Amino acid sequence: MAAPLLYVCVRPQKGAAEAEYESFRQAMRLEPSELDHLDLVHEPLPPDAAERWRGFVVGGSPFNVSDPESTKTDVQRRLEAGLELIAEWAADPAAGDAGTAAFFTCYGIGIVTRMLGGEVSRAFPEDTGPTIVNLTAEGSRDPLFGDLAHRFTALAAHKEGTGRLPDGAVLLATNIGCPVQAYRVGDRLWATQFHPEPTTQAFTERMAVYRDDGYFAADDYDVIASRVLAASVTEPGRALRAFARRFAPAAPVA
């Protein structure tokens, strides 16, 4: 029998990676035994991963899909290949109910977009902090997003976005600054540009790790952190909990 869900780490920074795992686990209301952990930065994706886990949740990363290939490290190329495999498995229409499922976030949406023939662009960055997201009509009918408020606040920080959806992708959420905030491919693959997992406190702690990485001016940390802490981000985590209910139904995620 397949194991419960797997969190896939693509962050080189150990502290941020450990905190992100906890954010996913708590947002999904899972016990540690119900959410396994794979550090793709240091470990290859097992060839039988699709058989070993019911589904995957993929965290964010300081890497960018749109970076020139000549600047990418061997680690980045290897983990991108691993993420593409996960996306391929989840997007396979022939797999049916026996197939695996995946929920990609932030950096991961670029992996899915590129792998499925869409366009990743530097034209749609978002400043670090809260962003307003609107569900589309399709989003309101989606199995994961359908119970969310039509308009909600999420947390974002990214340098690239999806410029053109992959063929067959269903747009679920949007906003003005970054029109592709979430989409679904088939009935087992979801991707979000925003971060659905962290609390506001966890997000400010992650901000501190990446303070000098160009997401925001380092001197503006306190101002941005105050804005983050004042935000209400109740809705994004509900999509993750719906994913856990759908693909690990034995988990107590009510």
Stockholm file with secondary structure:
# STOCKHOLM 1.0

chainA/1-254         MAAPLLYVCVRPQKGAAEAEYESFRQAMRLEPSELDHLDLVHEPLPPDAAERWRGFVVGGSPFNVSDPESTKTDVQRRLEAGLELIAEWAADPAAGDAGTAAFFTCYGIGIVTRMLGGEVSRAFPEDTGPTIVNLTAEGSRDPLFGDLAHRFTALAAHKEGTGRLPDGAVLLATNIGCPVQAYRVGDRLWATQFHPEPTTQAFTERMAVYRDDGYFAADDYDVIASRVLAASVTEPGRALRAFARRFAPAAPVA
#=GR chainA/1-254 SS CCBSEEEEECCSCHHHHHHHHHHHHHHHTCCGGGEEEEETTTSCCCTTHHHHBSEEEECCCSCCTTSCGGGCCHHHHHHHHHHHHHHHHHHCTTSGGGSCEEEEETHHHHHHHHHTTCEEETTCCEEEEEEEEEECHHHHTSTTTTTSCSEEEEEEEESCEEEECCTTCEEEEECSSSSCSEEEETTTEEEESSBCSCCHHHHHHHHHHTTTTTSSCGGGHHHHHHHHHTCCCCSHHHHHHHHHHHHSTTSCCC
#=GC SS_cons         CCBSEEEEECCSCHHHHHHHHHHHHHHHTCCGGGEEEEETTTSCCCTTHHHHBSEEEECCCSCCTTSCGGGCCHHHHHHHHHHHHHHHHHHCTTSGGGSCEEEEETHHHHHHHHHTTCEEETTCCEEEEEEEEEECHHHHTSTTTTTSCSEEEEEEEESCEEEECCTTCEEEEECSSSSCSEEEETTTEEEESSBCSCCHHHHHHHHHHTTTTTSSCGGGHHHHHHHHHTCCCCSHHHHHHHHHHHHSTTSCCC
//
